[in-house]
């Protein structure tokens, strides 16, 4: 399963119910887009050192799926379709969804509304 940034942030913050879900996964993946979003948060945080350690620890436990050219092409198609339909989604979420589609992985997210608008992406909320 591809863990969305919302899941990763909730895990780092110790939100209830998130850790058991992570433990039940055989293999947990993250997109390089989520890595960028997490590090952006670390650099904007007032608790940078604590958050840096927490994010590094988390990223050591998951496998990273790169945002490839194929992912970029799929993201462009998805984004254009959503814009044409009048239902655009944040670019970061589009890129994560494209990675999930290319890698044939469901997305685990708290942000189910945006991901469910993207055809062909299996979404698992929590």
Buried (B, 14 or more C-beta within 10 A) or exposed (E): BBBBBBBBBBBBEEBEEBEEBBEEEEEBBBBBBBBBBBBEBBEEEEEEEEBBEBBEEBBEEBEEBEBBEEBBEBBEEBBEBBEEEEEBBEEBBBBBBBBBBBBEBEBBBBBBEBBBBBEEBBBBBB
